[in-house]
């Protein structure tokens, strides 16, 4: 097959021979399937790749799947996570065999699994990924029946115009509070809770409305309501968030609280206007008074011990850094929870308040009324605080006040958005804070990322090959038990092999040597290199590798989340 492909690419497509040989050698070394590598490298468009393998393997090729209706037994017996993960969907049943569309003709494993799930022989059919995704949406629109019913009810009552957008005569509030729309939106929320989603995305396109859930950091398409319901759904959510339903040209933010079973959920709602209508993203935050602990978050014992040392300081700044959604706020709550005592006065300024912390006085940013991080911080120093939590250092003014608070005897916690721990101190300098102030106030920086945990229900050990270990500079001698773990995929994890997430960390104490480097304006890369070589710093990737060796996550997941260390 490789020789036929090479001949086709060189003679028919005009690709250079050395490029073709390099691609084939790379796939053999990495174990990546050749069909996926062709598309990712750009040597062939997906349709060209599918046509080639259709001719060579004698498999039928369907460029469009719009004529097919959902095969009911597929959605009943095959978990949605499995279908989306492997891009597989049943088309129909012919002669006792189920014809299944795939865009990866060389990936045979999921076909074997699918045959077991359906208990029928499988006949592969090649089709573009986008077509498969559309049919998956229809097959699992478990709730397409609900959206269809809503559309019928609204049209029967004369409440839904045939046009795709409401006109000026349409009473939007009337439709937004209609029972069918309320039922549909409630279905979206309840399903998100069942799937353990952290965010709901409602994204309009030219011809459809797509509902997606973010589960363990990954977005999944779950529902495609009728385009006619778009404005009604958005209006209903705006009503819940006490937002202006008539304003569709400007971004808006809102908040709401809903009860789902025994859980009470806070909703943070954001809308932005797009060319196809308003896009809505809803962050789901479960209300609870749970006390977080550093060990629960994922700190390794040595990192936890080091971090706890600085929690005992009476003054200084402790910074948490990482991208949005990396769990920084949760870690800050856990850190303050470790030192929260009746004899300590704790004040926080947050945007917004995500968890209730017993014993602490929490203030929420309200920029419309002039309550900013900087203004609240100025007031805090007159409130006799021992510990101050600043949700984020966004500007020079906030940075200056936080540093002054630390230098005048307060322990200050805050967050920044940087790629690693050493970059945080240089970011403060970039904001305009004097290097000597940074060096004399910051005592510890922790970088954090979230990685998916291996599902406990289907966790299995395996012996990795040398190529996999080589990418992490590991050998079999580095594996105490001689193997690693992965998830085989089961009902509990939607066939992904992962359930839940844990954190990996990079804990950087600001030593005297690093303080001098900050004053000398040394680059973040050099600070990091010295800290690893002489200060015992474990980078995010190193910490992630430890968790993979312990069986908490996989090396593949660590490679996705972290960058390779280059020193």
VOTI-673060 format. One line per 5 residues: number of its first residue (from 1); their letters; for each residue x, y, z of C-alpha. Coordinates in Angstrom, 2 decimals. Each point is the difference from the previous one (the first is absolute). Example, Ala and Ser with C-alpha at 12.3 -4.5 7.8 and 13.67 -1.06 7.14 Angstrom:
REM residues 2
1 = as = 12.30 -4.50 7.80; 1.37 3.44 -0.66 .
REM end
This chain:
REM residues 567
1 = xxxxx = 0.00 0.00 0.00; 2.85 2.39 0.85; 1.63 -0.54 -3.42; -3.30 0.57 -1.84; -0.62 3.15 2.01 .
6 = xxxxx = 3.53 1.30 -0.60; -0.38 -0.59 -3.76; -3.37 1.78 -0.01; 1.27 3.02 1.94; 3.15 0.39 -2.11 .
11 = xxxxx = -1.42 -0.72 -3.45; -3.61 1.22 0.33; 0.24 2.74 2.61; 3.52 1.27 -0.72; 1.22 -0.32 3.61 .
16 = xxxxx = 3.78 -0.14 0.45; 1.37 -3.49 0.58; 1.96 0.93 3.13; -3.16 1.45 1.62; -1.94 -3.18 -0.71 .
21 = xxxxx = 2.77 -2.22 1.38; 0.29 2.17 3.10; -3.77 -0.21 0.66; -0.10 -3.79 -0.39; 3.06 -0.44 2.24 .
26 = xxxxx = -1.50 2.33 2.60; -3.27 -1.96 0.16; 1.89 -3.27 0.41; 2.02 1.47 2.83; -2.87 1.69 1.84 .
31 = xxxxx = -2.65 -2.63 -0.70; -2.34 2.64 -1.42; -2.41 -1.18 -2.66; 1.02 0.98 -3.53; -3.46 1.30 -0.94 .
36 = xxxxx = -0.02 2.52 2.85; 3.61 1.04 -0.66; -0.76 0.74 -3.65; -2.74 2.46 0.86; 1.87 1.63 2.89 .
41 = xxxxx = 3.13 0.50 -2.14; -2.06 1.67 -2.72; 1.25 -2.38 -2.71; -3.57 -1.04 -0.76; -3.34 1.58 0.74 .
46 = xxxxx = -2.30 -2.27 1.97; -2.22 -0.70 -3.03; 3.04 -0.90 -2.12; 1.29 -2.32 2.73; -3.38 -1.72 0.27 .
51 = xxxxx = -0.30 -0.43 -3.77; 3.49 -1.53 -0.15; -0.67 -2.56 2.71; -3.45 -0.69 -1.44; 1.65 -1.02 -3.29 .
56 = xxxxx = 2.80 -1.96 1.61; -2.02 -1.81 2.68; -3.18 -0.44 -2.03; -2.10 1.83 2.59; -3.04 2.09 -1.00 .
61 = xxxxx = 0.41 3.77 0.29; -2.93 2.28 0.89; 0.89 3.72 -0.34; -3.36 1.02 1.54; -2.07 -1.71 2.69 .
66 = xxxxx = -2.98 2.36 0.00; -2.28 -2.66 -1.52; 0.48 -2.36 2.96; -2.28 -0.02 3.02; 1.32 -0.88 3.48 .
71 = xxxxx = 0.31 -3.74 0.56; -1.82 -0.38 3.36; 1.89 -3.04 1.31; 3.29 1.91 -0.36; -0.89 2.75 2.48 .
76 = xxxxx = -1.58 -2.57 2.34; 3.03 -2.29 0.22; 2.99 2.24 -0.75; 1.03 2.74 2.48; 0.12 3.46 -1.50 .
81 = xxxxx = 3.60 0.48 1.20; 1.11 -3.06 -1.96; -1.70 1.19 -3.19; 1.49 3.49 0.24; 3.44 -1.15 1.10 .
86 = xxxxx = 0.42 -2.35 -2.96; -2.25 1.86 -2.49; -2.25 -2.97 -0.69; -3.71 -0.10 -0.77; -2.32 -2.72 -1.32 .
91 = xxxxx = -1.71 0.65 -3.34; -2.34 -2.98 -0.39; -0.23 -3.78 0.21; 0.40 -2.09 -3.17; -0.18 -3.79 -0.02 .
96 = xxxxx = 0.57 -0.32 3.74; 3.08 2.28 -0.03; 0.10 3.59 1.24; 1.60 2.48 -2.38; 2.09 2.46 2.03 .
101 = xxxxx = 1.49 3.26 -1.27; 3.61 0.77 0.95; 2.58 2.60 -1.04; 2.93 -2.13 1.21; 0.16 -3.09 -2.27 .
106 = xxxxx = 3.20 -1.36 1.59; -1.18 0.18 3.63; -1.45 -3.47 0.51; -0.20 -0.09 3.83; -3.23 2.02 0.38 .
111 = xxxxx = -1.69 -2.08 -2.71; 0.68 -3.18 1.99; -1.32 1.67 3.16; -3.08 1.21 -1.87; -0.77 -3.48 -1.30 .
116 = xxxxx = 0.00 -1.18 3.61; -2.29 2.80 1.13; -2.51 -0.53 -2.82; 0.47 -3.79 -0.06; -0.13 0.09 -3.77 .
121 = xxxxx = 2.56 -0.12 -2.83; 1.28 3.42 -1.09; 0.49 1.24 -3.55; 2.11 3.20 -0.17; -1.05 2.88 -2.24 .
126 = xxxxx = 2.35 2.96 -0.50; -1.40 3.50 0.53; 1.32 3.50 0.89; 0.32 0.79 3.69; -2.39 2.96 -0.15 .
131 = xxxxx = -2.72 -2.20 -1.53; 0.51 -2.65 2.68; -0.18 2.65 2.71; -3.31 1.31 -1.38; -1.55 -3.49 0.00 .
136 = xxxxx = 1.33 -0.67 3.52; -1.75 3.17 1.14; -3.26 -1.23 -1.52; 0.43 -3.48 1.46; 0.64 1.28 3.52 .
141 = xxxxx = -2.24 3.07 -0.14; -1.66 -1.60 2.97; -1.62 2.65 0.25; -0.80 0.88 -3.55; -3.43 -1.40 0.82 .
146 = xxxxx = -0.29 2.63 2.69; 1.05 2.85 -2.30; -2.32 -1.24 -2.76; -2.87 -0.13 2.48; 0.81 3.53 1.20 .
151 = xxxxx = -0.02 1.31 -3.57; -3.35 -1.65 -0.73; -1.58 1.37 3.19; 1.21 3.55 -0.63; -1.14 -0.01 -3.62 .
156 = xxxxx = -3.38 -1.44 1.01; -0.44 2.89 2.43; 1.05 2.50 -2.67; 3.00 1.02 2.11; 2.76 -0.97 -2.41 .
161 = xxxxx = 0.24 1.81 -3.30; 1.12 -1.90 -3.07; 2.92 2.41 -0.31; 3.24 -1.02 1.66; 0.20 3.26 1.99 .
166 = xxxxx = -2.59 1.82 2.03; -1.32 3.22 -1.45; -0.88 3.13 1.94; -3.59 -1.15 0.54; 1.05 -3.23 1.69 .
171 = xxxxx = -0.45 -0.03 3.76; 3.34 -1.56 0.93; -0.78 -0.11 3.71; -3.22 -1.89 -0.69; 1.89 -2.68 -1.94 .
176 = xxxxx = 2.91 -0.13 2.47; -2.40 -0.81 2.85; -2.09 -2.51 -1.97; -0.15 -3.46 1.58; 1.50 -1.86 -3.02 .
181 = xxxxx = 3.09 2.24 -0.11; 0.47 -0.27 3.77; -0.18 -3.80 -0.36; 2.65 -0.01 -2.75; 2.42 2.26 1.89 .
186 = xxxxx = -0.49 -2.04 3.18; 0.81 -3.13 -2.02; 3.25 1.58 -1.16; 0.96 0.79 3.61; -1.00 -3.39 1.45 .
191 = xxxxx = 1.87 -1.91 -2.70; 3.12 2.08 0.62; -0.11 -0.96 3.67; -0.27 -3.70 -0.84; 3.06 0.29 -2.24 .
196 = xxxxx = 1.99 1.86 2.71; 0.41 3.02 -2.31; 1.81 3.13 1.17; -1.27 2.21 -2.85; -2.89 0.10 -2.47 .
201 = xxxxx = 0.63 1.53 -3.45; -2.95 1.07 -2.15; 1.52 0.87 -3.36; -2.02 1.21 -3.01; 1.18 -0.78 -3.52 .
206 = xxxxx = -1.52 0.86 -3.36; -2.46 -2.89 -0.15; -0.14 -1.47 3.50; 0.36 0.58 3.73; 2.63 -2.15 1.72 .
211 = xxxxx = -0.07 -0.81 3.73; 3.30 -1.26 1.40; 1.19 -1.01 3.49; 3.54 0.25 1.35; 0.70 -3.16 2.02 .
216 = xxxxx = 3.43 -0.42 1.65; 1.34 2.77 -2.21; -1.24 -1.49 -3.31; -2.94 1.37 -2.04; -2.68 -2.45 -1.18 .
221 = xxxxx = -2.85 0.68 -2.43; -3.17 -1.21 1.70; -3.04 1.61 -1.59; -1.09 1.84 -3.13; -3.31 1.80 0.63 .
226 = xxxxx = -1.85 1.56 -2.91; 1.42 3.30 -1.24; -3.51 1.44 0.49; 0.40 -0.44 3.76; 3.29 1.91 0.16 .
231 = xxxxx = -1.33 3.40 1.09; -2.50 -1.56 2.39; 2.69 -2.07 1.75; 2.35 2.99 0.31; -2.84 2.21 1.25 .
236 = xxxxx = -0.97 -2.57 2.64; 3.57 -0.19 1.30; 0.21 3.81 0.06; -3.21 0.14 2.05; 1.55 -2.42 2.49 .
241 = xxxxx = 3.16 2.12 0.19; -1.94 3.29 0.41; 1.52 1.33 -3.22; -1.45 2.34 -2.64; -1.80 -2.32 -2.44 .
246 = xxxxx = -0.55 2.80 -2.51; 3.73 0.83 -0.28; 1.58 -2.35 -2.54; 2.79 2.19 -1.38; 2.22 0.22 3.10 .
251 = xxxxx = 1.62 -2.64 2.24; -1.73 -0.58 3.33; 0.73 -1.83 3.24; -2.50 -1.42 2.45; -0.37 -2.36 2.93 .
256 = xxxxx = -2.67 -2.42 1.13; -0.50 -2.80 2.45; -1.89 -3.21 -0.76; -0.76 -3.16 1.91; 0.65 -3.33 -1.71 .
261 = xxxxx = -1.07 -2.88 2.21; 1.86 0.37 3.28; 2.62 2.31 -1.50; -0.21 3.77 -0.11; 1.90 1.42 -2.97 .
266 = xxxxx = 1.25 3.54 -0.60; -0.08 1.02 -3.67; 2.39 2.60 -1.39; -1.42 1.03 -3.35; 1.83 1.81 -2.80 .
271 = xxxxx = -1.46 0.99 -3.37; 1.77 1.48 -3.02; -1.53 1.00 -3.36; 1.24 -1.98 -3.02; -0.85 0.14 -3.69 .
276 = xxxxx = -2.56 -2.80 0.49; -1.56 1.18 3.26; 0.96 0.16 3.65; 2.44 -2.57 1.36; -0.50 -1.05 3.62 .
281 = xxxxx = 2.49 -1.62 2.38; -1.13 -1.04 3.47; 2.46 -0.96 2.76; -1.52 -2.43 2.50; 1.13 0.36 3.62 .
286 = xxxxx = -1.42 -2.30 2.64; -0.87 1.81 3.21; 1.46 -1.71 3.02; 1.95 0.70 3.15; 2.51 -2.73 -0.74 .
291 = xxxxx = 3.34 0.51 1.70; 2.75 -0.49 -2.57; 3.33 -1.57 0.93; 3.25 0.16 -1.92; 0.31 -3.79 -0.08 .
296 = xxxxx = -3.45 -0.26 -1.62; 1.05 2.44 -2.72; 2.95 -2.16 -1.05; 3.12 1.33 1.69; 2.74 -2.60 0.21 .
301 = xxxxx = 1.25 -0.38 3.62; 3.28 1.87 -0.55; -1.70 2.88 -1.84; -2.71 0.18 2.66; 2.59 0.12 2.79 .
306 = xxxxx = 1.93 2.77 -1.77; -3.17 2.01 -0.71; -1.20 -0.38 3.61; 3.28 1.48 1.20; -0.86 3.31 -1.69 .
311 = xxxxx = -3.60 -0.12 1.22; 1.46 0.41 3.48; 1.63 3.34 -0.85; -1.51 3.14 1.51; 0.66 2.20 -3.05 .
316 = xxxxx = 0.89 -0.19 -3.67; -1.75 -0.83 -3.26; -0.85 -3.54 -1.11; -0.94 -0.18 -3.69; -1.98 -2.67 -1.84 .
321 = xxxxx = 0.44 0.02 -3.77; -1.55 -1.82 -2.93; -2.55 0.42 -2.79; -3.70 0.63 0.56; -1.71 -3.11 1.33 .
326 = xxxxx = 3.13 -1.59 1.47; -1.38 -0.07 3.56; 2.03 2.90 1.43; -2.88 1.38 2.07; -0.79 -3.42 1.47 .
331 = xxxxx = 3.63 -0.41 1.02; -0.01 3.46 1.63; -3.07 -0.95 2.03; 1.72 -3.22 1.09; 3.12 1.94 0.99 .
336 = xxxxx = -1.95 2.54 2.06; -2.08 -2.84 1.46; 3.23 -1.41 1.43; 0.64 3.19 1.99; -3.60 1.06 0.68 .
341 = xxxxx = -0.35 0.41 3.78; -2.23 2.15 2.24; 2.97 2.18 0.96; 0.80 0.93 -3.64; -1.81 2.74 -1.92 .
346 = xxxxx = -0.37 -1.09 -3.64; -1.28 2.37 -2.72; -0.53 -0.93 -3.66; -0.77 2.00 -3.14; -1.22 -2.24 -2.83 .
351 = xxxxx = -1.62 0.19 -3.43; -2.32 -1.75 0.65; -0.20 -1.75 3.39; 0.09 -3.69 -0.98; -0.17 -1.71 3.41 .
356 = xxxxx = -1.20 1.06 3.42; 2.83 -0.06 2.52; -1.09 -0.18 3.64; 1.80 2.55 2.17; 1.14 2.18 -2.90 .
361 = xxxxx = -1.42 3.33 -1.14; -0.48 -0.27 -3.76; -0.50 2.98 -2.33; -1.05 -0.25 -3.65; 1.36 2.31 -2.69 .
366 = xxxxx = -2.65 2.31 -1.47; 1.62 2.17 -2.64; -3.33 1.58 -0.99; -0.17 1.54 3.45; 3.71 0.77 0.12 .
371 = xxxxx = 1.04 -2.86 2.31; 3.20 -1.28 -1.60; 2.77 -2.24 1.36; 2.17 3.06 0.65; -2.73 2.00 1.79 .
376 = xxxxx = -0.97 -2.94 2.22; 3.64 -0.64 0.87; 0.47 3.58 1.14; -2.94 -0.44 2.39; 1.22 -3.40 1.17 .
381 = xxxxx = 3.18 1.39 1.57; -2.23 2.05 2.35; -1.94 -3.13 1.00; 2.85 -1.43 2.12; 0.49 -3.13 -2.17 .
386 = xxxxx = 2.44 -2.84 0.63; -0.58 -1.75 -3.34; -1.18 1.58 -3.26; -1.11 -1.90 -3.10; 0.01 1.96 -3.26 .
391 = xxxxx = -1.80 -1.90 -2.76; 2.42 1.19 -2.69; 2.76 2.56 -0.49; -1.12 1.58 -3.27; 1.76 3.35 -0.05 .
396 = xxxxx = 2.81 2.06 1.46; -2.20 1.69 2.63; -1.25 -3.31 1.42; 3.55 -1.40 -0.08; 1.41 2.99 1.88 .
401 = xxxxx = -2.65 -0.11 2.74; 0.38 -3.80 0.40; 3.76 0.38 0.38; -0.36 2.88 2.47; -2.43 -2.12 2.01 .
406 = xxxxx = 2.54 -2.83 0.12; 2.83 2.34 0.98; -2.07 1.46 2.86; -0.57 -3.33 1.74; -2.79 -1.82 -1.84 .
411 = xxxxx = -0.04 -3.40 -1.68; -1.41 0.54 -3.50; -1.27 -2.66 -2.41; -0.70 0.73 -3.66; 0.02 -1.43 -3.54 .
416 = xxxxx = 1.61 0.85 -3.31; -0.33 -1.37 -3.53; 3.45 -1.29 -1.04; 1.33 -3.25 -1.46; 2.23 -1.00 2.91 .
421 = xxxxx = 1.09 1.09 3.46; 3.17 2.02 -0.90; -1.95 2.03 -2.59; -2.21 1.39 2.78; 2.72 2.10 1.59 .
426 = xxxxx = 1.05 1.38 -3.39; -3.68 0.72 -0.82; -0.25 2.26 3.07; 3.08 1.87 -1.24; -1.60 0.26 -3.45 .
431 = xxxxx = -3.09 1.55 1.62; 2.24 2.77 1.29; 0.76 -1.14 3.56; 3.59 0.78 1.01; 2.16 -3.18 0.07 .
436 = xxxxx = 1.24 0.70 3.56; -3.63 0.15 1.20; -0.79 -3.34 -1.67; 3.09 -1.67 1.47; -0.70 1.25 3.51 .
441 = xxxxx = -3.70 -0.91 0.08; -0.63 -3.21 -2.00; 0.90 -3.07 2.07; -1.39 -2.92 -2.05; -1.53 -0.63 -3.43 .
446 = xxxxx = -2.04 -3.07 -0.95; -0.86 -0.84 -3.62; -2.92 -2.38 -0.49; -1.73 -1.98 -2.76; -2.86 -2.49 0.07 .
451 = xxxxx = 0.38 -3.46 -1.55; -2.61 -2.70 -0.41; 0.01 -2.92 2.44; -0.04 -3.57 -1.23; -3.46 -1.49 0.50 .
456 = xxxxx = 0.03 -2.32 3.03; -2.66 -2.27 -1.53; 2.06 -0.98 -3.06; 3.57 0.69 1.16; 2.46 -2.54 -1.40 .
461 = xxxxx = 3.75 -0.39 0.00; 2.13 -0.31 -3.12; 3.67 -0.17 -0.89; 1.03 3.13 -1.95; 2.37 -0.22 -2.94 .
466 = xxxxx = 3.30 1.81 -0.15; -1.30 2.66 -2.41; -2.66 1.12 2.48; 2.51 0.21 2.86; 2.66 1.69 -2.11 .
471 = xxxxx = -2.23 3.03 -0.57; 0.18 0.62 3.77; 3.66 -0.98 0.46; -1.15 -3.03 1.99; 1.18 -3.61 -0.01 .
476 = xxxxx = -1.57 -3.18 1.33; 2.27 0.39 3.03; -1.97 3.13 0.91; -3.22 -2.03 0.37; 0.10 -1.66 3.45 .
481 = xxxxx = -2.62 -2.60 -0.95; 1.14 -0.38 -3.59; -3.23 1.28 -1.57; -2.30 3.01 -0.40; -3.79 0.31 0.10 .
486 = xxxxx = -2.73 1.15 -2.36; -3.79 -0.14 -0.19; -1.49 -2.59 -2.36; -3.24 2.01 -0.30; -3.32 -0.91 1.61 .
491 = xxxxx = -3.53 1.28 0.53; 1.05 2.02 3.06; 2.52 2.09 -1.95; -1.87 0.21 -3.34; 2.67 -2.29 -1.48 .
496 = xxxxx = 2.69 2.67 0.43; 2.01 -1.80 2.70; -0.07 3.08 2.25; -2.25 1.16 2.85; 0.62 3.22 1.89 .
501 = xxxxx = 3.19 2.04 0.18; 2.95 0.57 2.30; 2.62 2.76 0.09; 3.69 0.02 -0.80; 2.23 2.66 1.54 .
506 = xxxxx = 3.24 1.91 -0.30; 0.92 1.46 3.41; 2.68 2.71 -0.12; 1.25 1.43 3.32; 1.56 3.44 -0.51 .
511 = xxxxx = 3.51 -0.63 1.34; 2.67 2.65 0.54; 1.58 -0.98 -3.31; -3.30 0.46 -1.87; -0.59 3.34 1.76 .
516 = xxxxx = 3.32 1.25 -1.38; -0.93 -1.31 -3.46; -3.27 1.96 0.16; 1.84 3.20 0.95; 2.44 -0.63 -2.88 .
521 = xxxxx = -2.98 -0.52 -2.37; 1.15 -3.48 -1.00; -2.27 -1.73 -2.56; -2.63 -2.45 1.31; 1.56 -2.87 -1.97 .
526 = xxxxx = 3.34 0.44 1.75; -1.66 0.24 3.42; -1.81 -3.26 -0.72; 3.13 -1.76 -1.26; 1.98 0.96 3.11 .
531 = xxxxx = -2.88 -0.98 2.30; -0.17 -3.49 -1.55; 3.75 -0.57 0.01; 0.86 1.48 3.37; -3.26 0.63 1.86 .
536 = xxxxx = -1.74 -3.36 -0.40; -2.96 1.47 -1.92; -2.30 -2.61 -1.54; -1.66 1.38 -3.11; -3.63 -0.62 -0.94 .
541 = xxxxx = 1.08 -2.75 -2.40; 2.16 -1.67 2.65; -2.86 0.06 2.51; -2.36 -1.36 -2.64; 2.39 -2.86 -0.78 .
546 = xxxxx = 0.02 -0.93 3.67; -3.80 -0.19 -0.02; 0.05 -2.15 -3.13; 2.50 -2.39 1.59; -2.28 -0.22 3.06 .
551 = xxxxx = -2.96 -0.89 -2.25; -2.03 3.18 0.52; 0.15 1.16 -3.64; 1.70 -0.91 -3.28; 3.16 1.20 -1.71 .
556 = xxxxx = -2.11 0.89 -3.04; -2.11 2.33 2.14; 3.12 1.62 1.47; 1.41 0.53 -3.50; -3.23 1.74 -1.00 .
561 = xxxxx = -0.07 2.36 3.01; 3.70 0.85 0.46; 2.95 1.01 -2.14; 3.21 -1.95 -0.20; 2.74 1.38 2.25 .
566 = xx = 2.82 1.42 -2.11; 2.92 0.12 2.39 .
REM end
